[in-house]
Amino acid sequence: MKKLRILFLLFLLLPACKFSGNEIIPSDKMVLIMADLRLLEAGNSLDSNQQALTPERWKADYGLVFRKHNVNDSQFRQSYRHYFSRPSEFQRIMEQTITELQSREAGMKKKTP
């Protein structure tokens, strides 16, 4: 159910927009974006005020991540579809995303006494 909710939100928040060109986000950058999105989703799921998690809030939060990485929602959506349609590439990106999150977690543990 949780995975379904995340997928629903992903497609809800990334409306179809015209996108000119074939500008696929490089896989290494996609990994960083996906890691930030996973952290965003985890943080929002812990939000004690569940009513604040409106589609508008999700869209705004996703927008923050996209701006951080200097991409737009159309670029992300096109890139996501590109990688998703290539299962081996998508799997590699997701595995690298997990590794990136583990690395960040390890870095946080080192900073905490």
Residue frames as a rotation matrix with the C-alpha (Angstrom) as fourth column:
MET 1
0.569 0.822 0.000 0.00
0.822 -0.569 0.000 0.00
0.000 0.000 -1.000 0.00
LYS 2
0.438 -0.481 -0.759 2.84
0.171 -0.785 0.596 2.38
-0.883 -0.391 -0.261 0.87
LYS 3
-0.653 -0.705 0.276 4.58
0.367 0.024 0.930 1.71
-0.662 0.709 0.243 -2.45
LEU 4
-0.150 0.702 0.696 1.32
0.977 0.000 0.211 2.29
0.149 0.712 -0.686 -4.29
ARG 5
0.740 0.425 -0.522 0.89
0.562 -0.817 0.131 5.60
-0.370 -0.390 -0.843 -2.46
ILE 6
-0.044 -0.857 -0.513 4.40
0.079 -0.515 0.853 6.71
-0.996 -0.003 0.091 -3.41
LEU 7
-0.733 -0.193 0.652 3.88
0.620 0.205 0.758 5.78
-0.280 0.960 -0.031 -7.06
PHE 8
0.281 0.922 0.268 0.51
0.956 -0.294 0.011 7.54
0.089 0.253 -0.963 -7.07
LEU 9
0.664 -0.064 -0.745 2.08
0.288 -0.898 0.333 10.67
-0.690 -0.435 -0.578 -5.62
LEU 10
-0.439 -0.898 -0.001 4.96
0.281 -0.139 0.950 10.53
-0.853 0.417 0.314 -8.05
PHE 11
-0.651 0.228 0.724 2.66
0.752 0.058 0.657 10.52
0.108 0.972 -0.209 -11.05
LEU 12
0.502 0.848 -0.169 0.21
0.865 -0.493 0.097 12.96
-0.001 -0.195 -0.981 -9.44
LEU 13
0.536 -0.344 -0.771 2.94
0.251 -0.807 0.535 15.46
-0.806 -0.480 -0.347 -8.69
LEU 14
-0.597 -0.790 -0.135 4.67
0.036 -0.194 0.980 15.23
-0.801 0.581 0.144 -12.01
PRO 15
0.442 0.895 -0.054 2.02
0.001 -0.060 -0.998 16.46
-0.897 0.441 -0.027 -14.42
ALA 16
0.128 -0.331 0.935 2.46
0.936 0.352 -0.004 15.96
-0.328 0.875 0.355 -18.12
CYS 17
0.490 -0.083 -0.868 4.18
-0.149 -0.989 0.010 18.95
-0.859 0.124 -0.497 -19.56
LYS 18
0.964 -0.241 0.112 5.57
0.146 0.128 -0.981 19.57
0.222 0.962 0.159 -22.99
PHE 19
0.485 -0.874 -0.036 9.28
-0.090 -0.091 0.992 19.05
-0.870 -0.477 -0.123 -22.96
SER 20
0.911 -0.182 -0.371 11.40
-0.393 -0.101 -0.914 19.89
0.129 0.978 -0.163 -25.92
GLY 21
0.000 -0.986 -0.170 14.51
-0.881 0.080 -0.467 17.91
0.473 0.149 -0.868 -26.62
ASN 22
0.701 0.110 -0.704 15.80
0.087 0.967 0.239 14.66
0.707 -0.229 0.669 -25.33
GLU 23
-0.129 -0.748 0.651 17.52
-0.615 -0.454 -0.644 15.86
0.778 -0.484 -0.402 -22.18
ILE 24
0.669 0.290 -0.684 17.85
0.251 0.778 0.576 12.81
0.699 -0.557 0.448 -19.99
ILE 25
0.672 -0.425 0.606 19.33
-0.738 -0.453 0.501 13.50
0.061 -0.784 -0.618 -16.58
PRO 26
-0.180 -0.812 -0.555 22.65
-0.578 0.544 -0.608 11.66
0.796 0.211 -0.568 -16.24
SER 27
0.388 0.419 -0.821 22.38
0.244 0.812 0.530 8.55
0.889 -0.406 0.213 -14.09
ASP 28
-0.510 -0.634 -0.581 24.79
0.737 0.027 -0.676 9.83
0.444 -0.773 0.453 -11.40
LYS 29
-0.902 0.266 0.339 22.68
-0.349 -0.913 -0.210 12.97
0.254 -0.308 0.917 -10.96
MET 30
0.037 0.957 -0.289 19.49
-0.469 0.272 0.840 10.91
0.883 0.104 0.459 -11.06
VAL 31
-0.090 -0.153 -0.984 20.82
0.657 0.734 -0.174 8.87
0.749 -0.662 0.035 -8.12
LEU 32
-0.924 -0.319 -0.211 21.27
0.368 -0.597 -0.713 12.03
0.102 -0.736 0.669 -6.04
ILE 33
-0.590 0.787 0.179 17.80
-0.680 -0.604 0.416 13.30
0.435 0.124 0.892 -6.95
MET 34
0.167 0.669 -0.724 16.21
-0.090 0.742 0.665 9.94
0.982 -0.046 0.184 -6.14
ALA 35
-0.454 -0.392 -0.800 18.02
0.740 0.334 -0.583 9.85
0.496 -0.857 0.138 -2.78
ASP 36
-0.992 0.097 0.077 16.74
-0.122 -0.879 -0.461 13.32
0.023 -0.467 0.884 -1.91
LEU 37
-0.256 0.958 -0.127 13.22
-0.687 -0.088 0.721 12.34
0.680 0.272 0.681 -2.96
ARG 38
0.024 0.225 -0.974 13.33
0.400 0.891 0.216 9.23
0.916 -0.395 -0.069 -0.75
LEU 39
-0.787 -0.354 -0.506 14.42
0.601 -0.254 -0.758 11.38
0.140 -0.900 0.412 2.21
LEU 40
-0.815 0.553 0.173 11.66
-0.533 -0.832 0.151 13.87
0.228 0.030 0.973 1.45
GLU 41
0.005 0.866 -0.500 9.06
-0.390 0.462 0.796 11.11
0.921 0.191 0.341 1.32
ALA 42
-0.218 -0.153 -0.964 10.34
0.706 0.657 -0.264 9.57
0.674 -0.738 -0.035 4.56
GLY 43
-0.969 -0.185 -0.163 10.26
0.246 -0.709 -0.661 12.93
0.006 -0.681 0.732 6.30
ASN 44
-0.574 0.816 0.066 6.77
-0.716 -0.540 0.442 13.73
0.397 0.206 0.895 5.08
SER 45
0.035 0.609 -0.792 5.51
0.021 0.792 0.610 10.31
0.999 -0.038 0.015 6.14
LEU 46
-0.454 -0.266 -0.850 6.72
0.823 0.242 -0.515 11.10
0.343 -0.933 0.109 9.66
ASP 47
-0.799 0.203 0.566 4.94
-0.213 -0.976 0.050 14.45
0.563 -0.081 0.823 9.67
SER 48
-0.867 0.452 -0.211 2.61
0.404 0.389 -0.828 14.39
-0.293 -0.803 -0.519 12.66
ASN 49
-0.206 0.809 -0.550 0.13
-0.358 -0.586 -0.727 16.66
-0.911 0.047 0.410 10.89
GLN 50
-0.562 -0.024 0.827 -1.11
0.562 0.723 0.403 14.33
-0.607 0.691 -0.393 8.18
GLN 51
0.553 0.832 0.048 -3.58
0.634 -0.383 -0.673 16.96
-0.541 0.402 -0.739 6.96
ALA 52
0.374 -0.495 -0.785 -0.63
-0.424 -0.843 0.330 19.10
-0.825 0.210 -0.525 5.85
LEU 53
-0.623 -0.670 0.403 0.33
-0.010 0.521 0.853 16.45
-0.782 0.528 -0.331 3.31
THR 54
0.530 0.827 -0.187 -1.87
-0.113 -0.150 -0.982 17.76
-0.840 0.542 0.014 0.54
PRO 55
0.529 -0.321 0.786 -1.00
0.829 0.394 -0.397 17.28
-0.183 0.861 0.474 -3.12
GLU 56
0.847 -0.209 0.489 0.03
0.008 -0.914 -0.406 20.95
0.532 0.348 -0.772 -3.18
ARG 57
0.681 -0.618 0.392 2.45
-0.604 -0.172 0.778 20.36
-0.413 -0.767 -0.491 -0.31
TRP 58
0.418 -0.524 0.742 3.96
0.432 0.833 0.345 17.34
-0.799 0.176 0.575 -2.05
LYS 59
0.681 -0.127 0.721 4.32
0.693 -0.208 -0.691 19.30
0.238 0.970 -0.054 -5.30
ALA 60
0.843 -0.376 0.385 6.03
-0.422 -0.906 0.040 22.17
0.333 -0.196 -0.922 -3.48
ASP 61
0.549 -0.651 0.524 8.37
-0.410 0.337 0.848 19.77
-0.729 -0.680 -0.082 -1.67
TYR 62
0.453 -0.366 0.813 9.27
0.739 0.665 -0.113 17.97
-0.499 0.652 0.571 -4.88
GLY 63
0.849 -0.088 0.521 9.89
0.305 -0.723 -0.620 21.37
0.431 0.685 -0.587 -6.45
LEU 64
0.758 -0.606 0.240 12.46
-0.599 -0.502 0.624 22.15
-0.258 -0.617 -0.744 -3.77
VAL 65
0.287 -0.648 0.705 14.38
0.168 0.759 0.629 18.98
-0.943 -0.062 0.327 -4.63
PHE 66
0.553 -0.040 0.832 14.21
0.828 0.142 -0.543 19.71
-0.097 0.989 0.112 -8.34
ARG 67
0.924 -0.218 0.315 15.46
-0.141 -0.958 -0.250 23.28
0.356 0.186 -0.916 -7.84
LYS 68
0.606 -0.729 0.318 18.30
-0.402 0.064 0.914 21.99
-0.687 -0.681 -0.254 -5.65
HIS 69
-0.041 -0.605 0.796 19.47
0.435 0.706 0.559 19.81
-0.900 0.369 0.234 -8.55
ASN 70
-0.418 -0.112 -0.901 18.69
-0.519 -0.785 0.338 22.42
-0.746 0.609 0.271 -11.23
VAL 71
-0.950 0.273 0.151 16.15
0.289 0.587 0.756 20.27
0.118 0.762 -0.637 -13.07
ASN 72
-0.514 0.851 0.105 12.45
-0.858 -0.512 -0.045 20.71
0.016 -0.113 0.994 -13.70
ASP 73
-0.073 0.565 0.822 9.60
-0.498 0.693 -0.521 18.29
-0.864 -0.447 0.231 -13.23
SER 74
0.829 0.384 -0.406 9.37
-0.524 0.283 -0.803 17.58
-0.194 0.879 0.436 -16.95
GLN 75
0.032 -0.914 -0.404 13.04
-0.824 0.205 -0.529 16.67
0.566 0.350 -0.746 -17.15
PHE 76
-0.618 -0.255 0.743 12.72
-0.717 0.570 -0.401 14.43
-0.321 -0.781 -0.535 -14.12
ARG 77
0.318 0.845 0.429 9.60
-0.488 0.534 -0.690 12.76
-0.813 0.010 0.583 -15.44
GLN 78
0.762 -0.089 -0.642 11.11
-0.609 0.239 -0.756 12.11
0.221 0.967 0.128 -18.87
SER 79
-0.291 -0.954 -0.079 14.31
-0.813 0.290 -0.505 10.80
0.504 -0.083 -0.860 -17.29
TYR 80
-0.384 0.232 0.894 12.40
-0.684 0.579 -0.444 8.60
-0.620 -0.782 -0.064 -14.86
ARG 81
0.712 0.701 0.043 10.43
-0.449 0.502 -0.739 7.08
-0.539 0.507 0.672 -17.73
HIS 82
0.441 -0.644 -0.625 13.63
-0.751 0.117 -0.650 6.62
0.492 0.756 -0.432 -19.74
TYR 83
-0.611 -0.753 0.246 15.36
-0.753 0.455 -0.476 4.70
0.246 -0.475 -0.845 -16.96
PHE 84
-0.173 0.638 0.750 12.22
-0.635 0.510 -0.580 2.84
-0.753 -0.576 0.317 -15.89
SER 85
0.796 0.493 -0.352 11.80
-0.567 0.402 -0.719 1.52
-0.213 0.772 0.599 -19.42
ARG 86
0.192 -0.812 -0.551 15.32
-0.418 0.440 -0.795 0.06
0.888 0.383 -0.255 -19.17
PRO 87
0.915 0.396 -0.080 15.06
-0.095 0.403 0.910 -2.32
0.393 -0.825 0.406 -16.20
SER 88
0.386 -0.828 -0.406 18.77
0.878 0.464 -0.112 -3.02
0.282 -0.314 0.907 -15.81
GLU 89
-0.487 -0.531 0.694 19.63
0.333 -0.847 -0.414 0.71
0.807 0.030 0.589 -15.80
PHE 90
0.266 0.691 0.672 16.76
-0.467 -0.518 0.717 1.48
0.844 -0.504 0.185 -13.45
GLN 91
0.878 0.024 -0.478 17.81
0.336 0.681 0.651 -1.29
0.341 -0.732 0.590 -11.07
ARG 92
-0.097 -0.991 -0.090 21.38
0.885 -0.045 -0.463 0.02
0.455 -0.125 0.882 -11.07
ILE 93
-0.389 0.026 0.921 20.14
-0.113 -0.993 -0.020 3.55
0.914 -0.112 0.389 -10.28
MET 94
0.655 0.705 0.272 17.96
-0.384 0.001 0.923 2.28
0.651 -0.709 0.272 -7.45
GLU 95
0.647 -0.508 -0.569 20.85
0.711 0.672 0.209 0.22
0.276 -0.539 0.796 -6.02
GLN 96
-0.446 -0.835 0.321 23.12
0.664 -0.550 -0.506 3.26
0.599 -0.012 0.800 -6.19
THR 97
0.034 0.559 0.828 20.37
-0.349 -0.770 0.534 5.32
0.936 -0.307 0.169 -4.54
ILE 98
0.917 0.280 -0.285 20.32
0.118 0.491 0.863 2.88
0.382 -0.825 0.417 -1.63
THR 99
0.161 -0.948 -0.276 24.11
0.947 0.227 -0.227 3.03
0.277 -0.225 0.934 -1.42
GLU 100
-0.435 -0.258 0.863 23.96
0.203 -0.961 -0.185 6.84
0.877 0.094 0.471 -1.44
LEU 101
0.500 0.703 0.505 21.41
-0.406 -0.325 0.854 6.86
0.765 -0.632 0.123 1.38
GLN 102
0.820 -0.271 -0.505 23.52
0.536 0.673 0.510 4.40
0.202 -0.688 0.697 3.40
SER 103
-0.223 -0.952 0.211 26.56
0.824 -0.300 -0.481 6.61
0.521 0.067 0.851 2.86
ARG 104
-0.184 0.246 0.952 24.68
-0.223 -0.953 0.203 9.67
0.957 -0.175 0.231 4.07
GLU 105
0.847 0.531 -0.015 23.45
-0.144 0.258 0.955 7.75
0.511 -0.807 0.295 7.11
ALA 106
0.448 -0.769 -0.456 27.01
0.869 0.495 0.019 6.62
0.211 -0.404 0.890 7.92
GLY 107
-0.432 -0.613 0.662 28.21
0.471 -0.779 -0.414 10.23
0.769 0.133 0.625 7.58
MET 108
0.251 0.622 0.742 25.52
-0.432 -0.614 0.660 11.40
0.866 -0.486 0.115 10.00
LYS 109
0.908 0.069 -0.413 26.47
0.281 0.630 0.724 8.71
0.310 -0.773 0.553 12.51
LYS 110
-0.024 -0.996 -0.089 30.11
0.897 0.018 -0.442 9.88
0.441 -0.090 0.893 12.41
LYS 111
-0.433 -0.092 0.897 29.01
0.004 -0.995 -0.100 13.43
0.901 -0.039 0.431 13.22
THR 112
0.582 0.719 0.379 26.88
-0.449 -0.105 0.887 12.32
0.678 -0.687 0.262 16.17
PRO 113
-0.389 -0.813 0.432 28.84
-0.820 0.092 -0.565 11.70
0.420 -0.575 -0.703 19.40
